[in-house]
Amino acid sequence: MFTQEERTALRDALIAAARADDRIDGAALTGSAAAGAEDRWSDIDLAFGLAEGADQAAVMADWTAAMYDAHGAVAHLDVPRGGTVYRVFLLASSLQVDIAFAPAAEFGAIAPTFRLLFGTARPLPFALPPDAVGLVGMGWLYALHARSSIERGRGWQAVHMIDGLREQVVALACLRHDLPAYQGRGVDRLPPAVLEPLLSTLTGSLDDPTLRRAFAAATEALLTEAAHVDPELAARLAPPLRTLTAAR
């Protein structure tokens, strides 16, 4: 397990290496450290702005080799956004290191959690939150598949679908309360009145009554959130969705 001192030392080393790499024109802290919210479990989040004409693939290859050879990486994955690639490393110490390699035109803040260390940041629009109507749509789609999974006796699939339904509800509630809606980041700051009913959506067992109870609770939670987004849509959804959960 990494220590906070090890994390700080590695971050400082990576920033120093970026300053020394003439293919990198800018760097910024992102994530919790940029917001002053870092804790014992936080990872390292950095964004690098590439110099004009820099070969992104070559820069990433060199930095990836260094992460494995010098810093104990054991695996990595890429999350693309536009021309920027977020390369996420897992270290042997369990520390996560996220490095965004951004073309010059895409180096800038897309969220409040961006603190420029050196170079010039471009003015960019902030990343948009998820679309509420789209979340409602995904919710009723998960509900349909939860019902069919239960009826077919596919308990594990039913759990997966109920969990997906609940995730849409959580995202909708986070949007409504002006909290981060992606990846459940804001869920623990939701009011108790929102969270307590969601306890009934947890399964914990594959038996039929438990799955049906959790499914019904998740469906009602979706209808509650949908009513805040579009009351008319929620009213249209209520009869067919409640039919799905009606006792046999």
C-alpha positions as CSV (number, residue, x, y, z in Angstrom):
1,M,0.0,0.0,0.0
2,F,1.4,3.4,-0.9
3,T,2.0,6.1,1.6
4,Q,1.0,9.8,1.1
5,E,4.7,10.7,1.2
6,E,5.4,8.2,-1.6
7,R,2.5,9.6,-3.6
8,T,3.7,13.2,-3.2
9,A,7.3,12.2,-4.2
10,L,6.1,10.4,-7.3
11,R,3.9,13.3,-8.4
12,D,6.8,15.7,-7.9
13,A,9.1,13.4,-10.0
14,L,6.5,13.2,-12.8
15,I,6.1,17.0,-12.9
16,A,9.8,17.5,-12.9
17,A,10.1,15.0,-15.8
18,A,7.4,16.9,-17.7
19,R,9.3,20.2,-17.3
20,A,12.3,18.5,-18.7
21,D,10.5,17.0,-21.7
22,D,10.6,19.5,-24.5
23,R,7.6,17.7,-26.1
24,I,5.4,18.9,-23.2
25,D,4.5,22.6,-23.1
26,G,2.2,22.6,-20.1
27,A,1.1,20.6,-17.1
28,A,-1.7,20.9,-14.6
29,L,-2.9,19.2,-11.5
30,T,-6.4,17.8,-11.8
31,G,-8.7,15.8,-9.6
32,S,-8.8,16.0,-5.8
33,A,-5.3,17.6,-5.4
34,A,-6.3,20.5,-7.6
35,A,-9.4,21.1,-5.5
36,G,-7.6,20.9,-2.2
37,A,-9.6,17.7,-1.4
38,E,-6.9,15.1,-1.4
39,D,-7.0,12.4,1.2
40,R,-5.3,9.2,2.2
41,W,-6.8,7.3,-0.7
42,S,-6.5,9.8,-3.5
43,D,-4.7,9.0,-6.7
44,I,-2.4,11.1,-8.9
45,D,-4.1,13.1,-11.6
46,L,-2.0,15.1,-14.1
47,A,-2.7,16.7,-17.5
48,F,0.1,17.3,-19.9
49,G,-0.3,19.7,-22.9
50,L,1.8,18.6,-25.8
51,A,3.9,21.0,-27.8
52,E,2.8,21.8,-31.3
53,G,4.0,19.1,-33.7
54,A,4.8,16.6,-30.9
55,D,4.1,13.0,-31.7
56,Q,1.4,12.0,-29.1
57,A,1.9,8.3,-29.6
58,A,5.7,8.6,-29.1
59,V,5.3,10.7,-26.0
60,M,2.9,8.3,-24.5
61,A,5.1,5.3,-25.4
62,D,8.1,6.9,-23.7
63,W,6.1,7.9,-20.6
64,T,4.5,4.5,-20.4
65,A,7.9,2.8,-20.5
66,A,9.1,5.0,-17.7
67,M,6.0,4.2,-15.6
68,Y,6.7,0.5,-15.9
69,D,10.5,0.6,-15.7
70,A,11.0,3.2,-13.0
71,H,7.7,3.6,-11.1
72,G,6.3,0.0,-10.7
73,A,3.3,0.1,-13.1
74,V,1.7,-3.3,-13.5
75,A,-1.1,-2.4,-15.9
76,H,-2.7,0.5,-17.7
77,L,-5.7,1.5,-19.8
78,D,-6.7,4.4,-22.0
79,V,-9.8,6.6,-21.8
80,P,-10.0,8.8,-24.9
81,R,-11.8,12.1,-25.0
82,G,-11.6,14.0,-28.3
83,G,-7.9,14.0,-29.2
84,T,-6.8,13.7,-25.6
85,V,-5.9,10.3,-24.2
86,Y,-6.2,9.7,-20.4
87,R,-3.7,6.9,-19.7
88,V,-4.5,5.3,-16.3
89,F,-1.8,3.3,-14.6
90,L,-2.0,0.8,-11.7
91,L,1.2,0.6,-9.7
92,A,2.3,-2.4,-7.7
93,S,1.7,-0.3,-4.5
94,S,-2.0,0.0,-5.6
95,L,-1.6,3.7,-6.4
96,Q,-3.5,4.9,-9.4
97,V,-1.8,7.4,-11.7
98,D,-3.9,9.2,-14.4
99,I,-2.0,11.2,-17.0
100,A,-3.9,13.1,-19.7
101,F,-1.8,13.6,-22.9
102,A,-3.6,16.5,-24.6
103,P,-2.9,18.0,-28.0
104,A,-2.0,21.7,-27.6
105,A,-5.4,22.9,-28.7
106,E,-7.1,20.7,-26.0
107,F,-5.0,21.5,-23.0
108,G,-7.1,23.4,-20.6
109,A,-9.7,23.1,-17.9
110,I,-12.8,21.1,-18.6
111,A,-13.8,21.0,-14.9
112,P,-13.1,23.2,-11.9
113,T,-10.5,20.6,-10.7
114,F,-7.7,22.0,-12.9
115,R,-4.6,23.9,-11.5
116,L,-2.1,25.0,-14.0
117,L,1.5,24.2,-13.0
118,F,3.3,25.6,-16.1
119,G,2.6,26.5,-19.7
120,T,-0.6,28.0,-21.1
121,A,-4.0,26.6,-20.8
122,R,-6.5,27.1,-23.6
123,P,-10.0,28.3,-22.8
124,L,-12.3,25.2,-23.2
125,P,-15.9,24.5,-22.4
126,F,-16.5,22.5,-19.3
127,A,-17.5,18.9,-19.8
128,L,-21.3,18.6,-19.8
129,P,-23.1,16.6,-17.2
130,P,-25.2,13.6,-18.4
131,D,-28.5,14.3,-20.0
132,A,-31.3,13.8,-17.5
133,V,-33.9,12.6,-20.1
134,G,-31.3,10.1,-21.4
135,L,-30.8,8.8,-17.8
136,V,-34.5,8.3,-17.4
137,G,-34.5,6.4,-20.7
138,M,-31.7,4.1,-19.6
139,G,-33.6,3.6,-16.4
140,W,-36.7,2.2,-18.0
141,L,-34.6,0.1,-20.4
142,Y,-32.8,-1.5,-17.4
143,A,-36.2,-2.0,-15.8
144,L,-37.5,-3.9,-18.8
145,H,-34.5,-6.2,-18.7
146,A,-34.7,-6.6,-15.0
147,R,-38.3,-7.9,-15.3
148,S,-37.4,-10.4,-18.1
149,S,-34.4,-11.6,-16.1
150,I,-36.5,-12.2,-13.0
151,E,-39.2,-14.0,-15.0
152,R,-36.6,-16.2,-16.7
153,G,-35.1,-17.2,-13.4
154,R,-31.8,-15.6,-14.2
155,G,-30.9,-14.2,-10.8
156,W,-27.4,-12.9,-11.5
157,Q,-28.6,-11.1,-14.7
158,A,-31.5,-9.6,-12.7
159,V,-29.1,-8.3,-10.1
160,H,-27.0,-6.7,-12.8
161,M,-30.0,-5.0,-14.4
162,I,-31.4,-3.8,-11.0
163,D,-28.0,-2.4,-10.2
164,G,-27.9,-0.6,-13.6
165,L,-31.4,0.8,-12.9
166,R,-30.3,2.1,-9.5
167,E,-27.2,3.8,-11.1
168,Q,-29.5,5.8,-13.3
169,V,-31.5,6.9,-10.3
170,V,-28.4,7.9,-8.4
171,A,-27.1,9.9,-11.4
172,L,-30.5,11.7,-11.7
173,A,-30.6,12.5,-8.0
174,C,-27.0,13.9,-8.1
175,L,-28.0,16.1,-11.0
176,R,-31.0,17.4,-9.2
177,H,-28.9,18.3,-6.1
178,D,-26.1,19.8,-8.2
179,L,-23.6,17.1,-7.3
180,P,-21.2,15.2,-9.5
181,A,-23.3,12.7,-11.4
182,Y,-20.7,10.5,-13.1
183,Q,-19.4,7.3,-11.4
184,G,-21.5,7.9,-8.3
185,R,-19.1,10.6,-7.2
186,G,-21.7,12.7,-5.5
187,V,-23.9,10.0,-4.1
188,D,-22.6,10.1,-0.5
189,R,-23.6,13.8,-0.3
190,L,-27.2,13.2,-1.3
191,P,-29.8,13.9,1.5
192,P,-30.8,11.0,3.7
193,A,-34.4,11.3,2.3
194,V,-33.0,10.4,-1.1
195,L,-30.6,7.7,0.0
196,E,-32.7,5.8,2.5
197,P,-35.3,4.5,0.0
198,L,-32.4,3.2,-2.1
199,L,-31.5,0.8,0.6
200,S,-34.5,-1.3,-0.5
201,T,-33.1,-1.6,-4.0
202,L,-30.1,-3.6,-2.8
203,T,-30.5,-7.3,-3.4
204,G,-28.1,-9.3,-1.3
205,S,-29.8,-12.5,-2.4
206,L,-30.9,-14.2,-5.6
207,D,-34.2,-15.6,-4.3
208,D,-37.3,-14.5,-6.2
209,P,-39.0,-12.4,-3.5
210,T,-35.9,-10.4,-2.8
211,L,-35.2,-9.7,-6.4
212,R,-38.8,-8.5,-6.9
213,R,-38.7,-6.4,-3.8
214,A,-35.5,-4.7,-4.9
215,F,-36.8,-4.2,-8.5
216,A,-40.0,-2.6,-7.3
217,A,-38.2,-0.2,-5.1
218,A,-35.7,0.7,-7.8
219,T,-38.6,1.3,-10.3
220,E,-40.4,3.6,-7.8
221,A,-37.2,5.5,-7.2
222,L,-36.8,6.0,-11.0
223,L,-40.4,7.3,-11.3
224,T,-39.7,9.7,-8.4
225,E,-36.6,11.1,-10.1
226,A,-38.3,11.2,-13.5
227,A,-41.1,13.3,-12.1
228,H,-38.5,16.0,-11.2
229,V,-37.1,15.9,-14.8
230,D,-40.4,15.8,-16.8
231,P,-43.7,15.2,-14.9
232,E,-45.6,14.3,-18.1
233,L,-43.0,11.7,-19.1
234,A,-43.1,10.3,-15.6
235,A,-46.9,10.0,-15.7
236,R,-46.6,8.2,-19.1
237,L,-44.0,5.8,-17.7
238,A,-45.7,5.0,-14.4
239,P,-48.5,2.6,-15.7
240,P,-46.2,0.3,-17.8
241,L,-43.4,0.3,-15.3
242,R,-45.6,-0.5,-12.4
243,T,-47.1,-3.3,-14.4
244,L,-43.6,-4.8,-14.6
245,T,-43.4,-4.9,-10.8
246,A,-46.9,-5.9,-10.1
247,A,-47.3,-9.0,-7.9
248,R,-48.1,-12.1,-9.9
